[in-house]
Amino acid sequence: MAAPLHFLLILTGLTGIHSLTTVKKVSVKLGSSISIPCLYSLKYKNHVKYLCKGYYRRYCSYAVKTNQDSSSKRFSISDDPNQGIFTVTIKDLTTEDTDYWCFVEIDGGADVGEYFQLSVTSGTPSLSVTHQKIMGFYGDEKTINCSNCITGVIKWCKLDRSCVSNQLGSIDGTNVTIVTGICNDRVTMSGLRIESSGWYLCVKGDFQMPVHLTVNEKSTTTKATAIVTATATATATTRNTQTLCCSVATSLIITLSLLIFIVMVALFICFLLKKHKQTKEDSSATTMAEEEVTYSTVNVKHKRKRSGQAVPDAIYGNVDNMRKASVQRPCAESDVNVIYTAVVTQKQQHV
């Protein structure tokens, strides 16, 4: 079957196959998805493009077309007329997804097509990359890891352009550095330019892996990033300052509250002690005042009722402890009249 295919490729080459370029052989993992670029001449920018499934050109079946909605969710197609590239994507790869064609429809003539093959494996693909679509910024560098465990020379090519196979080289003014390793080759593109955008191929042995690079202007992104960073920094600083001020104010309030509380407790204790002392002194003075009583000027007059010897008048003073004063009369004189006059009680106050 290889001979008829070779014959068809020669035949289609005579009808303009050079006007369409795509990959040759891609290793993919079972159940994953793959995007395949198909580069065409700008004279076909307004033509219909489609993906055809099958080994033979004449007997392949339409999978998806740019002028029709796909009936299958596994296939999709997108066209970029300005770049002259249409891209087909195949999802949920099976072991039957092996032979495909990229076609440009030609009205009134033979369609222009290019064949590519998928090698679907349940194990580790022979050649793979982490991401098929990557993004970089003007003037920066981008590194792509090409994982492989096959023999051959590693190459980094731009689709339908020159390739770099040595350790150092350049493509469209962009420097390319290739570092080889065990089952992993690393390609670094430095000094990126806007013209560096496009589809690239990591090539080793019979396999190719397409990678799409998009280079954006750095200035707009850098300014936006700087503004966002400055805003975030200012916000963080403001929050830290507010937090510090709140902490200091809270500490001062707590300290002053404690001091005021301590002073109030001290004053209250002093007041209680003073009150207790004054109450004790007043109680002691009252007790002493109640116990001391003095009688002064107790005048007792004795008069005889009958004739006889007159008994002089007696005066008693300072009779203590509220005792009733009594006058001793002579036995013979039993009829003496006793008169109490001017009994005054005085209380001594102790301050």
Secondary structure, DSSP 8 states (H G I E B T S, - for coil): -HHHHHHHHHHHHHTTGGGEE--SEEEEETT--EEEEEEE-GGGTTS-EEEEESSSTTT-EEEEETTS--S-TTEEEEEETTTTEEEEEE-S--TT--EEEEEE--TTS--EEEEEEEEEESS--SEEES-SEEEEETT--EEEEEEE---S--EEEETTS-EE-SSEEEETTEEEEEE--TTEEEEEEES--GGG-EEEEEEETTEEEEEEEEEE-HHHHHHHHHHHHHHHHHHHHHHHHHHHHHHHHHHHHHHHHHHHHHHHHHHHHHHHHHHHHHHHHHHHHHHHHHH-EEEE-EEEEEE-SSSS-----EEE----TT--------TT----EEEEE--EEEE----
